[in-house]
Amino acid sequence: MADHFGDESRPAYLVTCGWCTGIWASASVVPLAYLAGDTTVFQAVAMVLTLSYLAGLASTWLD
């Protein structure tokens, strides 16, 4: 991606940003959680999203 758009481009940033990566992962999981309803799967997905948030938060603290 960076070869095509450049290292400082917005698309390259959206792919490499720790917070953005969490958003991409969450966007792929949330529709599945919505369809699952109030099941163990939903709880597992909610945990994954929470961990994604915490990873983004830790990313800002470690930078």
C-alpha positions in Angstrom: 0.0 0.0 0.0 2.8 2.4 0.9 4.6 1.7 -2.4 1.5 2.7 -4.3 0.4 5.8 -2.3 3.5 6.7 -0.4 4.5 6.3 3.2 2.8 9.5 4.4 -0.5 9.0 2.6 -3.9 8.6 4.3 -4.5 5.0 3.0 -1.1 3.9 4.3 -1.9 5.5 7.6 -5.3 3.8 7.9 -3.7 0.4 7.3 -0.8 0.8 9.8 -2.4 2.9 12.6 -3.0 0.8 15.8 -6.4 2.5 16.4 -7.5 2.1 12.8 -6.6 -1.6 12.8 -8.9 -2.1 15.8 -11.7 -0.3 13.9 -11.2 -2.6 10.8 -11.3 -5.7 13.0 -14.3 -4.4 14.9 -16.1 -3.5 11.7 -15.8 -7.1 10.5 -17.0 -8.6 13.8 -19.9 -6.4 14.8 -22.3 -7.5 12.1 -21.7 -11.1 13.2 -22.4 -10.1 16.8 -25.6 -8.4 15.9 -26.8 -11.5 14.0 -25.9 -13.8 16.9 -28.0 -11.9 19.4 -27.6 -12.6 23.2 -25.6 -15.7 23.0 -22.2 -16.9 24.0 -20.9 -15.9 20.6 -22.1 -12.3 21.2 -20.3 -12.2 24.6 -17.2 -13.5 22.9 -17.4 -10.9 20.2 -17.9 -8.2 22.8 -14.8 -9.4 24.6 -12.8 -9.2 21.4 -14.0 -5.6 20.8 -13.0 -4.7 24.3 -9.6 -6.2 23.8 -9.3 -4.3 20.6 -10.0 -1.1 22.4 -7.5 -1.9 25.1 -4.8 -2.8 22.5 -5.4 0.6 20.9 -5.2 2.3 24.3 -2.0 0.5 25.1 -0.6 1.4 21.7 -0.9 5.1 22.5 0.7 4.6 25.9 3.7 2.7 24.5 4.4 5.1 21.7 
